[in-house]
Amino acid sequence: MRSEIVLAVLAVLTALAVLAVLTALAVLAVLTALAVLASLEGRWSRLAVTGRKFGGELGQDSTWSFHSPIPEGSRWT
């Protein structure tokens, strides 16, 4: 009788431990997915801003002298 109680308690504790591990993995997966989405959103929004800076829409003048990383007066200008 006593060993049956011990086995039942161990079974419940094991089930709770497995549930805790699965919950932690699920939370980690959700946080990872959110981080990836935030990273992608940031990358796409930077591309959109860059596209607007350099002309964006077709047919616009896409000069970028104001945003040029090359300093004025260098041999590349």
Secondary structure, 3 states (H helix, E strand, C coil): CHHHHHHHHHHHHHHHHHHHHHHHHHHHHHHHHHHHHHHHHHHHHHHHHHHHHCCCCCCCCCCCCCCCCCCCCCCCC
